[in-house]
Structure formats: C-alpha cells, structure tokens
Amino acid sequence: MQRKDDEPETVRKRIQVYRKETSPLIEYYKKKKILVGIDASPRPKEVFNSVIDVVEREIPKQQ
C-alpha cells in the first residue's frame, strides 16, 4: 500500500511548488547575504549543534 503523499503525481506537484515558490526565495536571501547553509548529512545532534551555533552567532543576545 502506498500513501497518497508518496504517489508520483503528488511528488511531481511538490517539486513544481518548490521550484516556483521556494527556490526563488533561496536566491533572494543569498543575494541579501542573509542565507546560512547547514549541512544536514551528519548525525541529528551535530546538525542541531550547527543550527544553534548559527543562531547564537547571527542573532544578538538580549541583555
């Protein structure tokens, strides 16, 4: 049994939406130099630590 959201047509639609709506945002934020890439291939704890490092570096601490 295949889930409805795993059917080929559903996946194709998701990719279309990504290309139309999400991909342009990536370029927009890159041009503004406010996009930070995170490598999500390591273990989850390492990815989490990378995200925390970026947040702490990029967002000033409230005093």
Buried (B, 14 or more C-beta within 10 A) or exposed (E): EEEEEEEEEEEEEEEEEEEEEEEEEEEEEEEEEEEEEEEEEEEEEEBEEBEEEEEEEEEEEEE
